[in-house]
């Protein structure tokens, strides 16, 4: 039973590390997107003088970077959902193993 518990905890820790690593990668991507958006914004400010052209350029930036940001959020939500699913699967497997061990321990032992 202790071995099963140790394996379950070890598996959960591995899952958690995997999730954190993947979410960290998404976060790094969002940071890079923010830097790109800032650079794009500065280029628009330095190049465009006409208010209508500026508004149009701004709208393009919002659309492009907003869509990329939304995709990053979706990716992070998908990672979290996969992690919860894996946690659930591991808990179910551990519960089934513990139930099996309890049933074996409770069943009458046959004498030789």
WOWODA-V853164 format. One record per residue. N is the residue number from 1. PSI is psi in whole degrees, -180 to 180 (NA if undefined). Layout:
N;PSI
N;PSI
This chain:
1;-41
2;-37
3;-43
4;-42
5;-44
6;-45
7;-38
8;-45
9;-41
10;-42
11;-41
12;-41
13;-41
14;-42
15;-45
16;-44
17;-41
18;-45
19;-46
20;-39
21;-47
22;-41
23;-34
24;-38
25;-41
26;-44
27;-41
28;-40
29;-41
30;-40
31;-44
32;-39
33;-40
34;-40
35;-44
36;-43
37;-41
38;-45
39;-45
40;-41
41;-45
42;-37
43;-42
44;-46
45;-40
46;-22
47;-32
48;131
49;-31
50;128
51;-39
52;-42
53;-38
54;-46
55;-40
56;-44
57;-41
58;-45
59;-40
60;-42
61;-44
62;-45
63;-50
64;-54
65;-32
66;-41
67;-42
68;-40
69;-44
70;-39
71;-38
72;-41
73;-44
74;-42
75;-43
76;-41
77;-41
78;-42
79;-45
80;-41
81;-42
82;-40
83;-45
84;-38
85;-43
86;-40
87;-47
88;-44
89;-43
90;-42
91;-42
92;-43
93;-44
94;-40
95;-43
96;-41
97;-42
98;-40
99;-44
100;-43
101;-39
102;-40
103;-40
104;-40
105;-32
106;-20
107;146
108;137
109;137
110;136
111;149
112;NA
